[in-house]
Amino acid sequence: MNYPSTDPSVVSAGGTSLVLNNPTSTGASYGSEYAWNSSGGGISTYFPEPSYQSGAGISASGRASPDVSYDANPNTGVWVYDTTSYDGSSSWIQVGGTSAAAPQWSAIFADIQSIDGTSAINGTNVHQILYSIYSSNDYNIAFHDITVGYNGYYYAGSGYDEVTGIGSPIVYELISLTPSF
């Protein structure tokens, strides 16, 4: 496993491939997701399993990673406009990777703090909040459980897995729920 994703103080993001309903329409909506085949994940041999994971019923011989996931497949990823030439093009390009997923999670955490008006989520309690939601009846309200896909080492499955973690966010619901945890 790669550092820093296995550090117990880091929220690590796995990757998914996003499938949209009506993808070329302005009315595009969430369809489904599956584990991205280039996502990382696994169990640390250096860091022990943290209490926030064992307390959520995840049984591993060490720190399990990732914690969460987000669309990271470059073929289904985010569109960015680049004025600098890249691969012979300077315009809209689609990018991905877990390096794109991680800052999107940071933005979600920033939105939670901004909307709540407090530091409802911070570096001290972020894991406890995420895994408390995972262990609650609100889990399927705030997260998509990614149950299909394979990264070459691990399969996605119901609940926590070493490809997609606890799943991808249903952002509005996650933001609404977080202050109560």
C-alpha positions as CSV (number, residue, x, y, z in Angstrom):
1,M,0.0,0.0,0.0
2,N,1.1,3.5,-0.8
3,Y,1.8,6.2,1.7
4,P,0.1,8.6,2.5
5,S,-3.2,6.9,1.6
6,T,-2.8,4.4,4.4
7,D,-1.9,7.0,7.1
8,P,-4.7,6.9,9.6
9,S,-4.8,10.8,9.6
10,V,-5.5,10.9,5.8
11,V,-8.9,10.5,4.1
12,S,-8.0,8.3,1.2
13,A,-10.1,8.3,-2.0
14,G,-10.6,5.3,-4.3
15,G,-11.8,5.6,-7.8
16,T,-15.1,4.7,-9.6
17,S,-16.4,4.9,-13.1
18,L,-19.6,7.0,-13.3
19,V,-22.5,6.0,-15.5
20,L,-25.0,8.8,-16.2
21,N,-28.6,8.5,-17.4
22,N,-29.1,10.7,-20.5
23,P,-25.4,11.8,-20.5
24,T,-25.6,14.2,-23.4
25,S,-28.7,15.9,-22.1
26,T,-28.9,18.9,-19.8
27,G,-31.1,16.6,-17.7
28,A,-28.3,14.1,-17.1
29,S,-28.7,12.3,-13.8
30,Y,-26.9,9.7,-11.7
31,G,-27.2,6.1,-13.1
32,S,-24.7,4.0,-11.3
33,E,-21.0,3.5,-10.5
34,Y,-18.6,0.7,-10.6
35,A,-15.0,0.3,-9.2
36,W,-12.5,1.9,-11.6
37,N,-9.9,-0.8,-12.6
38,S,-7.0,1.6,-12.0
39,S,-8.0,2.5,-8.4
40,G,-5.7,1.5,-5.6
41,G,-6.6,0.1,-2.3
42,G,-5.6,-2.6,0.3
43,I,-4.5,-3.1,3.8
44,S,-1.4,-1.4,5.4
45,T,1.3,-3.6,6.8
46,Y,2.7,-0.6,8.6
47,F,-0.3,1.1,10.3
48,P,-2.6,-0.8,12.6
49,E,-6.3,-0.7,12.0
50,P,-7.7,2.6,13.5
51,S,-10.5,2.6,16.0
52,Y,-12.8,4.5,13.6
53,Q,-12.7,1.4,11.2
54,S,-12.8,-1.3,13.8
55,G,-15.7,0.6,15.6
56,A,-17.6,0.6,12.3
57,G,-17.3,-3.2,12.0
58,I,-14.5,-3.3,9.5
59,S,-12.2,-6.1,10.4
60,A,-8.7,-5.8,8.9
61,S,-5.2,-6.7,9.9
62,G,-4.1,-3.0,9.4
63,R,-5.4,0.3,8.2
64,A,-7.7,-0.4,5.3
65,S,-7.7,2.0,2.4
66,P,-9.5,3.8,0.7
67,D,-12.0,5.5,3.0
68,V,-14.3,6.8,0.3
69,S,-14.5,7.0,-3.5
70,Y,-15.4,9.4,-6.3
71,D,-15.5,9.3,-10.1
72,A,-11.9,8.9,-11.1
73,N,-12.0,7.2,-14.5
74,P,-10.6,9.7,-17.1
75,N,-13.2,8.5,-19.5
76,T,-16.0,9.5,-17.1
77,G,-14.2,12.1,-15.1
78,V,-14.4,15.9,-14.8
79,W,-14.1,18.3,-17.6
80,V,-11.7,21.2,-17.2
81,Y,-10.8,24.0,-19.5
82,D,-7.1,24.5,-20.1
83,T,-5.6,27.4,-22.1
84,T,-2.2,25.7,-22.1
85,S,-1.6,23.1,-24.8
86,Y,-1.9,19.5,-23.5
87,D,-1.6,16.6,-25.9
88,G,-1.9,19.1,-28.8
89,S,-5.1,20.6,-27.5
90,S,-5.9,23.7,-25.5
91,S,-9.6,23.6,-24.6
92,W,-11.9,21.4,-22.8
93,I,-10.4,18.1,-21.7
94,Q,-11.7,15.3,-19.5
95,V,-9.5,14.3,-16.6
96,G,-9.6,11.7,-13.8
97,G,-7.6,9.7,-11.4
98,T,-7.8,9.5,-7.6
99,S,-5.7,12.7,-7.7
100,A,-8.9,14.3,-9.1
101,A,-11.1,12.5,-6.6
102,A,-9.2,13.7,-3.5
103,P,-9.6,17.5,-4.1
104,Q,-13.3,16.9,-4.8
105,W,-13.7,15.4,-1.4
106,S,-11.8,18.3,0.1
107,A,-14.3,20.6,-1.6
108,I,-17.2,18.6,-0.1
109,F,-15.7,19.0,3.4
110,A,-15.2,22.7,2.8
111,D,-18.9,23.0,1.7
112,I,-19.9,21.3,5.0
113,Q,-18.0,23.8,7.0
114,S,-19.3,26.7,5.0
115,I,-22.9,25.7,5.1
116,D,-22.9,24.6,8.7
117,G,-21.1,27.8,9.8
118,T,-19.0,25.9,12.2
119,S,-16.2,23.4,12.0
120,A,-18.6,20.5,11.9
121,I,-16.1,18.4,10.1
122,N,-12.3,18.8,10.6
123,G,-9.0,17.0,10.5
124,T,-9.7,15.7,14.1
125,N,-13.2,14.2,13.5
126,V,-13.5,13.6,9.8
127,H,-13.0,9.8,9.9
128,Q,-15.2,9.4,13.0
129,I,-18.0,11.3,11.2
130,L,-17.6,9.3,7.9
131,Y,-17.6,5.9,9.6
132,S,-20.4,6.9,12.0
133,I,-22.6,7.7,9.0
134,Y,-21.4,4.4,7.4
135,S,-22.5,2.5,10.6
136,S,-25.9,4.3,10.8
137,N,-29.3,3.9,9.2
138,D,-28.5,7.0,7.2
139,Y,-25.7,5.3,5.2
140,N,-27.7,4.7,2.1
141,I,-29.0,8.2,2.2
142,A,-25.6,9.8,2.2
143,F,-23.5,7.3,0.1
144,H,-23.7,5.2,-3.0
145,D,-22.5,1.7,-2.0
146,I,-20.3,0.6,-5.0
147,T,-20.8,-3.2,-5.3
148,V,-19.4,-4.0,-8.8
149,G,-15.9,-3.8,-10.2
150,Y,-12.3,-5.0,-9.7
151,N,-9.0,-3.1,-9.5
152,G,-6.8,-6.1,-10.2
153,Y,-6.4,-6.9,-6.5
154,Y,-9.7,-6.4,-4.8
155,Y,-13.4,-6.7,-5.8
156,A,-16.0,-4.1,-4.9
157,G,-18.8,-5.5,-2.7
158,S,-21.6,-4.6,-0.4
159,G,-20.5,-2.3,2.4
160,Y,-16.8,-1.4,2.9
161,D,-14.3,-2.8,0.4
162,E,-10.7,-2.1,-0.5
163,V,-11.5,-0.6,-3.9
164,T,-14.2,2.0,-3.1
165,G,-14.1,2.3,0.7
166,I,-17.5,3.1,2.1
167,G,-18.7,4.5,-1.2
168,S,-19.2,7.7,-3.2
169,P,-21.1,10.7,-1.8
170,I,-24.6,11.7,-2.4
171,V,-23.4,15.2,-1.7
172,Y,-26.5,17.1,-0.8
173,E,-27.5,14.4,1.7
174,L,-24.0,14.1,3.1
175,I,-23.8,17.8,3.7
176,S,-27.2,17.8,5.4
177,L,-26.5,14.9,7.6
178,T,-22.9,15.7,8.8
179,P,-23.7,18.3,11.5
180,S,-25.8,15.7,13.3
181,F,-23.0,13.2,13.7
